[in-house]
Amino acid sequence: MGQSRTENILENILGASNPLGAPQSREEALLMQLLEKISVIDKAIIWRGVTTTELTDGSSTNPVTIDGASYTAKTGDMVTYESTEFVFNGTTWQEYGAASTIFSATLTAGETTVTITDSQISVGATIEIYTDIYGLEPTNVAVTAGQIVLTFVAQGVDVNIKVKVM
């Protein structure tokens, strides 16, 4: 017996687009929405495997060798090298969990931007953003040497923001 449409859609979550056309049930419609959301996730960290390519914090080696094959890393790819995890930021490999700095700021009610300035901020750094309002994410993040500018939709209350720079 062949796979059901639902099974095919679930397989597509792990692979290509839906070749089955329009969903035929509410369950299929929800699965398709999930697939669309997954496909637009940006800057997610994805573990790619164990590499035999020598990596150190800040190295720009790319491609790397994973399971004996050459792999060209993309932003957010994570690999393990000699029991240390590294994340590729698009330019360099950074040791995951390595020294990081946390900055705090407040988005004042009615305002839309917050600027954080510090010499430890670099264009190639990995940045995690946290807010004290569930689900509130910046609409834009601009990083330059020494500065991060976060843009949000104006809120009716002050918002506490923490930015972790690795």
N, C-alpha and C positions, 0 to 999 in steps of 0.2 A: 504494500500500500504506500502511495506517495505521501509527501509532506503536505500538511495543511497550509493554507494561505498565511495563517498566523505564524507557523514555524518558518516559512519563507521570509516573512517580514522580520522576524527576530534574527534570522541569519543575516539579513541585509544590514542590521544594526552593526554587525561586525565586518561588513564588507561594503559592497557597492550600493547604488541607488535601487529603488523599488521597481522591478520590471513588471509588477503585477497590475499597475494602473491604480485607479481609484479604490479606496477601501470599501468593503462591502458590509462592514458591521461597525458598531461603536468601538469594540475592542481593537479592530484593525485601525480605525481612525486615531485612537489614542496611541497605538504603537507607532503609527506614522508621525504623529506629533513628537513623540519621544525621539524618533530617528532624526527629525529635523533639528531638535534642540541639541542633540548630541553632535550633529555635524557642524554646528556653529560655535561650539565651545572653543574659546581662544585661550592660548597660553596655559592649557592644562598640562600637568606633568604626566608623561607617559613612560613607564618603565620599558626599555627596549631589550635589556639582557645584560649578560656579563661580557665585557670587552677585554681583549688581550692587548689593546693599544694602550701604551703608557700615558696616563693622564695625571696632571697636577692641577691644583686650583689656579685658574687663569690661563691654562693652555688653550691654544686655538686649533688643535689637531682635529681635522675633519677631512675626509671620512675616518671612521674607526672600524675595527674588526670585531664583529659579534658572531659567535658560533662559526668562526672560520670564514665568514663572508664580509665583504666590504659594505658598510652602511654609512650613508651621508646623513648626519644628524640635522634635525630641525629644532627650532625653538621649543623648549619644553620637554625634549627627550631626556630621559634619565638612564644611565648605565651604571653598572658596578665594575670597579677596577680594584683588585686587591683588597676586597672587603670595604671599600669606600665608595659611596654613591656620589655621582656627579650629574649635574643638570646643565644642559646646553642652553645658553641664553641667546643663541643666534650668532654669536661671535666667539665666545669662549666657554670653556667648561668651568663650572663652579662647584666646589665641594658642597654637597647638600648638607645642611645643618651646620655649615662652617660659621665662623664668627659673623654675627649680624648685629645691626643697630636698629633699635626701634625708636621712631619719632612719633610724637603726639602733636595733634593740632585740633582746633575747634572750627567747624563750619558754623558761623554765626547765622541764626535764623534769618531767612530772607536772602542771604548771600548765595553765590553759586560756585565760588572758587576758593581753594585753600592752597597756599604756597608754602613748601617746606624747603629751607635752604640749609645745606651742610656740605662740607668738603668731601664727606664720605660717599656722597651720592654720585654715581657714574652712569653713563648711558647704557653700559652693558650689564648693570646690576640686575639681579632678580629682585622683584618688588612684590610684596604681599600687602593688601590694603584691607583694613578692618574698620567697621563702623559700629556704633552702639544702637543703630536702628536696623532691625532684621531686614535683609533683602536690599538695603540701600547700597548701590554700587555707583562708582563714578561713571559719568557719560563720556569722559575723556581723561586721559593721563598723559601729560607731556613731561618727558624726562630730558634734562640737559645736564651737563657737567655741573654738579653742585646744587641742583634744584629739581624739585618735582612740583608740578602744578596739577592739582586735581580739580576737575569740574563736575559738579553735581546739579541735579534739579533742585531749585530752592526749596528749603524745608521751613515749616512753621515753628520749629524749635531748634535750639543749638544741637549740633551733632558732634560727638567725640569721635575722632579719627586717629587710628594708629597705622603707621606705615613701617613695615619691616623691610630693611634693605640688606641683601646678602651679596 
